[in-house]
Amino acid sequence: MNTPRIKALLFDVFGTVVDWRASVIAEGVALGSAKGWCVDWETFADRWRLEGYIQSMVKVNAGEWPWMNVDQLHRQKLDDLLAELKLSLSDAEAEHFNQVWHRLLPFADSRAGLEMLRERYVVCTLSNGNIALLTNMAKRAGLRWDCILSAEIFRKYKPDGSVYRGAAEMLGLKPSETMLVASHTSDLLGARAAGLATAFVGRPQQWGVGGPLEPRPDTPFDVYATDFVNLATKLEAMAEPLF
């Protein structure tokens, strides 16, 4: 790894630390059962994320939409999906369902891997999720972060370079002293362009059992890991003690 000594690991969260898809589908199934609805919750979850999250953030970054945090983007798309499918919820019920993104469950290795990594590095979120969402999620899921950083602070969404550089600055570090850990190629490429080191963690489960790994074979990230425990082992072998 041709980088200076890494002092902080910045983690993407949705799909890297927590299994957003399985969590949303499970709560959708429970809601549908209670309401007597027949809904394809896998498609619902995928559309909620791809259209209500990813595509919406592109519009915010491009200036087509005013700044909205992820809770607002999710709620906007949820209301659209419910109307399209002719499903009725009270405002309180819709808001509770929208908060499913605060209740996402971690992958099996996430807690143990983060604890291993905390022994050597500062570990922080660097998510497009808003701070309230990330705080509630961490509390509920038992995820111990040294710091919660969010794109909300910078009023831009990843992969805009200002988010990565701003996070390093807030930690008092150079970009080259930080590493982004993510399962998404676009996020890692954005971080690399901003001067950060990069670690890819494969999470095929986030797109269903046997889902595809994202990076192309020629994508030059600094570290490739199968999970957080594997990442901790690889970084320990590669790096000098930091503190």
N, C-alpha and C positions, 0 to 999 in steps of 0.2 A: 504494500500500500504506500504509494509515493505521496504521503501527506505529512504535515507536522503532527505532533502529538495531539490526539483527539482528547478533548476534555469534557465534551457534552454530547449526548445522543438525543436527537430530536425525533420524536415518533409521530408518524402519521397514525391515525387512530381507527377510522372506519375501514374495516377489512384487513387491517394490519394487526391491531391489538384486539379488537372486538369483532365478533361474527355478526355483522349487521343483518345479513340476509336471513340466517336461521332465526334470529331473534324477532325480526319483523314478521316473518311468516308465522311463527308460533303464536304471537299475539293476535295476528290477523285471524288465524284459525279459531282461536278462543273467542274472539269477538264475533266472528261469523256464526259459530255454534250457538252463542247466546242470542243472536238476533235472528237465527234461522235463514241466513244468507247462503247462497251457493256462489262462491267466488274463487277464482284461480289466484290463490294468495302468492304463489311464486311469481306470476306475471305482475301482480299488483306491487309486490315489493321491488321488483326490478324496475318497473316504470317509475315508482316513487323516487327511487334513487337516481336513475339515469336522467329522467325528465325534470324531476322536482329539485334535484340537487346539482348534478353535474352540468346539465344544460343551462340551468338558471344561473349558476355561478359565472359561466362564460358571459352571459348577458350583463351581469353586474360589473365584471371586470372591463367589459367593452364600453361601459357607460350607457348601454341601452336601457338599463334599469337603475334606479337609485339604490344606494346601499341597503341591503336587507341581510339580517343574520340568518343562520341556517334554520333556526326554529321557524322564522317567518317564511323562508323559502319552502320548507317542508309543509307547513300548514297551507300555503297557497296551493301547492300541488295536491295535497290530500283533499282539499275542498273540490278541486277540479275532478279528481278521480271519483269521489263519491257522487258528484253530480252526473258524471258520464255514465256510471253504473246504476244510477237511480237508487242509491243507498242513502238512507236518512239517519243522521245522528244529531243529537242536541249539540249545542255549542260546547257544553262541558264534556260530553262524550268524545267529540271530535278533538278537543284539546288534550284530553287524556290519551287518546290514541296517538296523537302527534308526539306526545312525550315518550313514546316507545323508543325514540332515538336517544333518550336519556337513560334508558334501561337496558341497553345492549349488553349481551353476555360476552365475556372474554373467551378467546381461544384457550384450550386446555393448558398450554405452556406459558401463557402471558404473565400470570402473576409470579410464578417461580422464576421465569427468565428475567423479568424486570428486577426482581430482588438480587439476582446474581449480578446483573449489570450495574446496579446501584452501588455495589461494593467498590467499583472502579471509576465510574463515570457519574456526572450529573445527568439525570434522565428527566426529560420534559416532553410534554405533548407539543406538537406543532401541527395542529389540525385546522381544517376549515370550519369545524364545529365551533359554536360560540362558547364562551367561558362558562356560562351557567350550565349548558349541556354537558361539557367536559367535566365540570366539578361534580355534578349530580351522578354522572356515569361512574366516575372514579370512586365516589363514596359507596355507591351501590355495589359495584363490581369488585371492590377491594383492591383497586389499582393504586399503588403508592408512587406518586410522582414527586420529584423534587420541586417542580415548577409546572404550572399550567400556562402554556402560551397558545394563542389562537390567532388565526388570520383576522379575527374581529378587531384585534388591537390596531392593525395596520390598514383596515378598511379596503383590503384587497384580498382576493382568494388565490391560493396556490393554483397553478405554478407561477404566479407573478413573482419575479425575483425579489421585490421589496419585502416579501414575507420572510423569506429565508435569511436575507441579510439583516433585517430588523430583529429577528429572533436571536441571532448571534450577538448583535449589538446589545440587546437587553440583558444578555448573560455576561456582558463584558468580555466577549471573545471575538476573535477573528473568524470569518466564515470557515477558513481552513482548519480551525480548531474544533469544529462541530461536524457531526455526521448525521444525515437524515436516514432514518430507518423506515422503510415503506415496502409495500407489496405492489405499488403502482408505478409503472414505467414513467408516465408523464410527470409525476411528482418527483421522482429521483432525477430525471433529466433536468427539471427546473432547478432543483437544489444544486446539481453539479454545475450548471451554467452560472449559478450565483456564487460558486467557489467552495461549496461544502463537499465533504467526503460523503460517500453514499453506500448504503447497505441494503441489498434486496433480500426480503424474507418471503419465501413462497407461501401463498395462502390460496391454493386452488379451491378450498372449501367455500370461499366467499362467493363463488358463483355456482354453488351446488356441488354435490359429490362428484369428484373427478373433473371439476372445472379446469379451465386452461390456466397455466402460468403466464403472466403478462410479458416478461421481457423477451425481446428478440435475442437469438443466440449471439449476436454481435454487440449487444448492449454492454458498454464497458463500465460496470460499477466496481467499487473497490472490494466489496465483500458480498458473497452469496451465502445465504443460510436457509436451512429448512424450517427453523423456528427460533424462538428467542433463546432457548437454552443452547442450541447449536451456535447461535450468534455470539453468546457470551464466551463459549469455548474457543471459537475462532479468534475473537478479539483478544482474549487473554494470551493466546499463542503469538499474536502479531504485535502486541503493543507493550511498551514499557509501563511500569506503575505511574499513575498520574498524580497522586497526592502523597 
